[in-house]
């Protein structure tokens, strides 16, 4: 992933221009050849600033437009040689138009990642910067430019040469305007094509608490994989609230039993509760390891109850009843 420092201190996964191999250089064989080279690396488009940088004057740009050598795509962005751009050409044009600190986002990022399909407006997001206000460009209805005050480097990536929001951040941005069914489809397809990173999703759900749509996204993620929806600390707090509410005896926390550390221990009742989140139990190997841990702890004479966020929120009574039964065995 390519990053650069932003004046506000953010690390952004973009470069200026947004295509790493398209840097301006002194034309070795003429201006037209350099324009063609830049356009090649930018899916057939070039910006006015780049044209000026290689030596064209404003009047020379206008003459090339009149002759059909350049075709306006957006204000200050042109296609070179023809006006029929592929999808990626429009993505590139949108990025050049939006500026250095921009990347593909929302539905366009989902399409680029491979978990959404179909036509639609090109969507780009950039950080909020009062010195670079959003450009009004009502003629170009195919472009939607978003602005945000929160665009940290961990929410950005590169894929197929394009700077874009990470899969996790893309899901967060899509959540407010998507139905639960659409969010489920996005998650399932992202998982199917191998781009759904459970740790990143868990992290973004934690960081973006309170954002529009984040509660609905959390519910959908929890149905997709209950271990992803909350962090370890979230689940510990919720479990403590449930324990106090139902007057369950206090327990020891993070106690060593044999070779293992367990989350919650009632020593006299020989009962252990393990709080499951993805952060600590996230793949098949971890699942097998958890199973082996449970067997080893049970062999020492303890009963192990694994509790997830979904269990506490959807079946609190069942969890409490089971736990109280275990605690009253002795």
HELIX and SHEET records of a PDB file:
HELIX    1   1 UNK A   31  UNK A   41  1                                  11    
HELIX    2   2 UNK A   48  UNK A   53  1                                   6    
HELIX    3   3 UNK A   58  UNK A   67  1                                  10    
HELIX    4   4 UNK A   87  UNK A   98  1                                  12    
HELIX    5   5 UNK A  106  UNK A  113  1                                   8    
HELIX    6   6 UNK A  153  UNK A  155  5                                   3    
HELIX    7   7 UNK A  167  UNK A  175  1                                   9    
HELIX    8   8 UNK A  180  UNK A  192  1                                  13    
HELIX    9   9 UNK A  198  UNK A  207  1                                  10    
HELIX   10  10 UNK A  214  UNK A  224  1                                  11    
HELIX   11  11 UNK A  232  UNK A  245  1                                  14    
HELIX   12  12 UNK A  284  UNK A  299  1                                  16    
HELIX   13  13 UNK A  309  UNK A  314  1                                   6    
HELIX   14  14 UNK A  316  UNK A  327  1                                  12    
SHEET    1   A 2 UNK A   4  UNK A   5  0                                        
SHEET    2   A 2 UNK A  11  UNK A  12 -1                                        
SHEET    1   B 3 UNK A  45  UNK A  47  0                                        
SHEET    2   B 3 UNK A  77  UNK A  80 -1                                        
SHEET    3   B 3 UNK A  70  UNK A  74 -1                                        
SHEET    1   C 3 UNK A 102  UNK A 104  0                                        
SHEET    2   C 3 UNK A 122  UNK A 127 -1                                        
SHEET    3   C 3 UNK A 143  UNK A 148  1                                        
SHEET    1   D 2 UNK A 156  UNK A 159  0                                        
SHEET    2   D 2 UNK A 162  UNK A 165 -1                                        
SHEET    1   E 4 UNK A 252  UNK A 257  0                                        
SHEET    2   E 4 UNK A 260  UNK A 266 -1                                        
SHEET    3   E 4 UNK A 271  UNK A 276 -1                                        
SHEET    4   E 4 UNK A 303  UNK A 308  1                                        
END                                                                             
